[in-house]
Amino acid sequence: MNAVQGRILIADDDSEMAQMLGHLVRREGLTPLLAQDGAEALQLIRAGDPDVMLADMKMPGIDGMELMRKAKNLDPELPVILITGFAEVRGAVEALRAGAHDYLAKPFEHQQVIRVVLRALNERRLKLELKHLADHVHHVLSPRETFGPSEAIGKVIAAIKQVAKSNFSVLIVGETGAGKEVVARAIHQASGRARQPFIPVDCGAVPEMLFESELFGHERGAFTGADQQTVGKIEMAHNGTLFLDEIPNMPLASQAKLLRMLQEKILYRVGGAKPIGVDTRMLTASGQNLETLCERGLFRSDLFFRLNEFTITLPPLRERREDIPYLAKRFMDIANIELSKSIRGFSPSATEAMLCYRWPGNVRQLRSVVRRAVLTAEDMISDEHLGLKPGSGSGAPIANASELLAEDERTKNSAAPGQGRNDLSLREIVRSNTVHVERTAIVHVLMRTGGNKAKAARLLQVDYKTLHSKVKEYGIQIKGVEAHA
């Protein structure tokens, strides 16, 4: 469907108005579908025909507002344009808040009708293209194509392949925005449950008093407002995969019930006495150290051991800079489709800016920055379009790219004999500089803390185990200072 093709549903009990609107859209190459009332309009929507709906606010039986609500239940992406009298504009504004795409106040100009309809039609087309692209990304791209080419991601992908076919519970550890849900979806897609539901739950977004109802469901009358039986997320994921993001936010009382469910493979809805058998694979994610939370009594140790049958650690974007150009290009392609633009790529200064930035928000921040840059750029994305300003707190650049290269040139004697700068690939250059910067930062902070690795880890905002492994990997020894916990 392009901008001048589509089926426009016109719901109006005024036959003259309906015929006039039908004539207008037909003149634009569009196909009008006429409905005399809300019931007939709903039948046409159930048949899957319309791309946009024009509906009169005042109709006998099902009025415009009620029709819009019922239509959204059948097709959430259907743009609804409400037609109203001038005195009813306030009601139309309320309709916009309720989900209407736009409204037309009588009397209106013919060209105004066409502009509103074509805009709605184009937005629907873009949303469908984006959905198609998202489905393609999730179901066609390999994990390597999804995550990037870095060696660090190669280890993550190997871990995904190793555990996917099993029924192990997997704990995915990583900073906010690093892509933990993407890892969870990759595990699900590579498992024997791929054709079954994948149900994600953000534990930080569920109010504590509703947590058990969200996970386990509830029976009618279980509490005030429970006017019907509701199936919980665990039951929805039967034979499939349940992904609990930010698991430390789960209330302790709910942790006990989740543990029992995992052990017995049955659940009880809130207010119910009937046991319900479930076969659900459990994937969880955390940006915090669960072992530390267990020691502090903020997370159940027995549940931690049950969820931690296999652990995948997803490194932050600043530790896998080889992935940045690849991911930026992929996000640019997606934004080009979403915004109907044709940005060609990134200038050298923009690439340098992205490689030098710390990315405290990780992949999620990179996607947001690139999307905004595509919106503001005309042809190529420059560093100005990215808006990555130096000195912006935790998001400040780690170094200037030219300085990194110059420093690496001074220390190139650590490379193999005869291997000069021109012999290195981009991946090798990035890896070499990343190692140098990481090692320098760790040594500097350890000197400040007198060798106390726990304090150094807090200052560097990394997990203690990560710092300990880096110290060991880089062979860091500080003269006159004994590194300790």
N, C-alpha and C positions, 0 to 999 in steps of 0.2 A: 504494500500500500504506500503510495506517495502522497504529496500534499494535496493533490486534486482528485483523489479517489477515496471513497468511503461511503458507508451507509449511515444515514442520519435519521434517528427515530424521533418523530414529532408527536408528542402526547398532548392533545388539546381537545376539549369537548366543543370548542368553537370551530365548526367545520370550515368557515370562511378563512379564519386565521390559519388553520392547519393547511389549507390548500395554498394560501399565499406563501407560507414558509416553505412548503414543498416545491413550489415553483422557483423560489429563490435558490434553494440548494441544487435543484435539478439543473438550473442555468449555469452553475459552477462545475458541472460534471459529476456531481454527487448524486447518490440514490436516496430518495426520501422513503421512509417507512412511516405510515400514518396510523395512529392509534387514537380511538375516540375517548378512551379513559385509561386509568392506571392499570386495571386488570389486563386489558389487551396489550398494554405496553410491556407488562411483566412477561406475558407469553412470548413476545418477540425477543425479549432479552434472554429468556430460557432457551430459545432456539439458537442463541449465539450469533444473532445477526448484526446488531447495531455497533457502530464505532463511536458515536456521540449521541447523546439524548438531549432534546429540547423539550421541556415539560412546563406546562402552565401551573402556577402556584395554586390557583383556584379551580378545582375540578370536583365533581360529585363523587362520592365514594372514597377513593384513594386520592388525597390531594398531592400536590407537587412534593412537599417535604417528606411525606410518608413514602411516596413512590421512589424518591431518591434513596431513602434508607433501605428499602427492599431491593432496589436495583444494585446498590453497593454490596449487599450480601451475595447477590448472584454473580456480579462482575465488579470486584473492588477497583479495577482500573478504568471503569467506564466514566468518561467525563460527562457531567450533568450540568446543563445550562438551564436555569429557571427563568421563566417569563412571568413578570409581575407588573401590576399597575403602579403608577407613580406613588400612590399613597402607601403602598406595601413595601417600599424600598428597605425600610428598617428590618422587615422580616427576611428580605433577601440577603441582607448583610449577615443575619444570624445563620442563614442557610449556608453561606460561604464558610462560616466557622464550623458548620456541621459536615462539610465535605463537598459542597457544590463547587464546580469549576469556575462558574461565572454566572451573571444574571443579566437579563435584558429588561429594562423598564419601559413600559408603553407610555407614549408612542415612541417607536424606535425607527431609525433609518435603515433602509435595506442593506447598505454597505456595512453598517454596524453589525448586523446579523452575520453577514458573511465573514467579517474579520474575526468575530468571536468563535464561530464554528471552525474556521480553518486553523485558528490558534489551538483550539482544543484537539483537533484532529492531528496536528503535527506533534503535540505533546504526547498523545497516546502512541503515535508511531515511534517516537524516541524511547518511551518507556518499554515498549515491546522489544525494540532493538537491544536495549540495555539488558532486559531479562534474558534474551537469547544469548547475548554475549556472556552474561554471568553464568548461565547454564553451561555454555561452552567451556568457560574457564574451570568450573568445578568438575565437569564430567569428561572432558576431552584432554585437557592439558595434563601432562605427566607431572609428578611432584617436582622434578628438576625444572620444568618450564614454569611451574607456579612460583617456586621459591627463589631461584637464581643459581648462578654457576659456582658459587664459592665452595671452598673445601669444607668449611664449617657446616654448610647446608648439606654437603655430600654425606657427612656423618649423621645428620638428622634423618636424611632420606634412607640411609642404610638401617637406622634404628626403626623407622616406620615399616620398612619391608620385613624386618626381623620379627616384629611383634604383631603385625596386622592380622595374619591368618590365625593367630591364637585367640583365646578368649580372655587373655590377661586384662586386668584393670590397669590403665596407664595414667600416670601422673605427668602432665606436661608443665614444665617449669620455665618461666620467662617473664621479662618485663612487660608492662602494659603496652599494647600496640605492636608487639613483636610478631604476632601471627599465630598465637596458640590455637585459636579455633580453626585456622587453616590446616594446622598439623592434625588436629582431631578429625577434620573432614577427610584428610588424606588417609588416615588410618581406617576410617569407616569405608571409604571407597575401595581400599585394597583388601578389605576383609570379606568373609563369606556372607556378611550381613548387608552388603552394598545395596541390594534391591529393597531393603527394609528401611524404616524411618530413621533419620538422624535428627534427634531432638536436642537443641541447645537451650541451656538455662543460664542466665546471668545471675548468679547468687547474690551479687551486690545490688541488683535492681528489684529484688522481691522483698516486700515488707516482712519483718520477722513474724508478725501475727498471721500472715497468709502463707508462710513458707510450706507448712505441711500440706495445706490444701493444694498448693501449686504442684508439689511433687507427687503426693499420694492421691489427690482427688478428694471429693467429699460427696456424701449422700445428701439428698434433699432434706432440709430441716436440721442439718448438722449444726448450724449457727445462724444468727440473724442475717438475713439476706440470701441464704442458701436456698433459693426457690426451685432449684432443679439439681439433679445429679450431675456431677462434673468429673470427667476422667482426668487424672493427673498426668504429669509429664512422664513419669516412670512407666505407667501403663501405656501411654502413647508410643513409647519406644520399645514395646514388646517385640522380641525377635530382632530388634535393631540396636541402635546405639544411643545412649544418653550422655550428653556432654555437659558437665557442671563447671562453668567458668567461675573463676575467683571463689573457689571452694572455701577459703578461710572465712568468708562472710556467712557461712551456714550456722544458724543457731545451734548451741550445744544439744538442746533437747531434740532437734531434728537430726543431729548427727547420730544419736543413739538409735533412732528409728530407721535411719538409712542403713546403719550397720546390721541391724536385725534383718532387714529386707535382703541385703546382700548375702547373708549367711543362710537364710531359710528359703530364699527365692519366692517369697510371698509377701503381699502387702495388704493393709487394711485401709480403706478410704476413711477419711475423717468422718466420725459419726456412724461408721459401718462395723458390722461384726463378721461379715463374710470374708474368708481369706481368698485372695486373688493371686493365682500363680503368674509369675512374670519371668521371662528370660531376656534380660536386658544387659548389654555390655556397658560397663561404666568407664568413661573417660573423664578426667578432671584436670583442671588447670589452676595454677597459683602463681602470683607474682611475688609471694612472700615465702620465707623459709618455713615450711610446715613443721620441721623438727624443732625449731626454736619455739614456735607457737605451742607445740605439745609440751615442751619443757616449762612453759609459762602457764599451762593449764587452759589455754585458749582454743585448743583443738584436741580431740580425743586421739590418744596414741593408737588404740586398737583399730579405729577407723583409718588412721593414717597408714598403718601396716597393710590393711585390706585394700586400700586404694593404690598403694605404692608397689604393686607387684612388678611394675616395669616403669622406669623413669626416662623421659626424653627432655633434655635441656635445650631450649631454643635460644641461641645467642642473640644479643641485641644487634641492631643494624650497624652500630659503630664498630662492632667486632667482625663484621663481614662486609667490608666496603666494596668488595668486588661485585656484590649483588646490587649496589645502588644504581649504576647506569642501566642495568638490565630492567630492574623494577620500575625505574623512572620512565623508561621507554614504554613499558607495558601499561602503566597508569596513564601515560599521555595518549596512547591509542584508545583506551577506554573513554577518556574525557573528550577526545575528538568526536567520538560517536555521540556521546551524551549531549554535547554542546553544539553539534553540527559544525565543527571547525576542522581545519586541515593543517594544524601546526606540524612543521616538518621535523623538528628535533630540538636539541639543546646546543647552545653556543659553547665553545671551550670554557669560557668564564663561568657559565652556569654549571657545567660538569665539575669544574674545579670547586665551586662553592658547595655543591652537594657532597663531594668526596671529603671535604674538610669539615663539614658540619657534624656535630655530635649526635643529632637526632634523638633527643630525649623522649620523643613520642614514637620513635621507631618507625616501622613500616606504615602504620596508620597515619603518622604525621607526614611521611614522604608522599603518600597518596593524596592527602589533603593539599599539601603545598603544590604538587604538580597539577592537580585539578584546578586550583586557583590560577596558576600560571598559564594554563591553557586558555582560561577564560579571558585573561588580560592581554595575552600576546597576540600578535597579528600573523607572524610567519615563523620566527624562531623564538625559543624561550631563552632569555638572557638571565644573568644573575639578578638583575633588577626585578624581573617578573617573579623570581622565587622569593625575594624578600627575606633572605636568611641573614639577618643583621648580626655582625660581630658584637661580642660583649653582652649578649642577651641572657645572662644568668647561666643556668645549666645547659642551655642550648647554644652556648658560644662555640665557635670553631675550635678544634684542638690545635690547629696550626695552619699556616699558609702552605698550600700545595708546593709552591716553589721552594719554600724553606725545607719541607720534608724531603724533596728530591735532592737539594743541596746537601743536607745532612746525610742522606743515604750515600751520596757520592763520596763524602769524606770517610764513610765507614764501609765502603764497598770491598775493602781487603778481606772482609769476613766471608765473601763469596768465593766460589771456586776459582782457582788460578786461571787468569786469562779471560775471565768473564766480565765484560764491561757493561756499562749502562745500556748501550744499544742492543745488547744480546738478551735483555730481559723482556718478558711479555708484560702487558699491563697488569695481569693477575699477580705476577711475581713482584712487580714494583709496588703495588698496593699492599701485598702481604708483607714485604720487607719493611715498608714504612710503618705499617700498623704495629708490627712487632716492636720496632724501635720506639715508637711513641708510647706504647703500653709499658714497655720495660722502664723507660725513663720516668714515667708518671709513678709507677709502683715504687721505684727506688726513692724518688723524691718524698713520697708520702711516708714510706717506712722510716726514712731519716727523721721526719717530723715527729713521728709517733714513738721514736726510740725502739723501733723494731716490733711494736705491738701490731700484729696482723689483724686482730679483731677491730681495733680502732681504725687502722688503715682501710679496711674493707668498708667501714661505715662512711669514712670520708670520701672514698671513691664511689660509694653507692653501688657496690657489687656484693654478691653473696660471699661469705667467708670461704667456702669451699672453692669458689672460682678464683679468689685471690691466692689461696694456698697452692692451687694447681699451677697458676701463672708463675708464682715464685719458683716452684720446682721446675716448670718447663723452661723458664728463661735462665735458670741457674743463678738466681740473684743472691749475692752474699755481700753484706755491708760491713766493711772493716770497722772494728771498734763498737759495733752494735750487734747484739745477739737477737735475731728474730724470734719472737715467741708469740703464744696465743694471746 
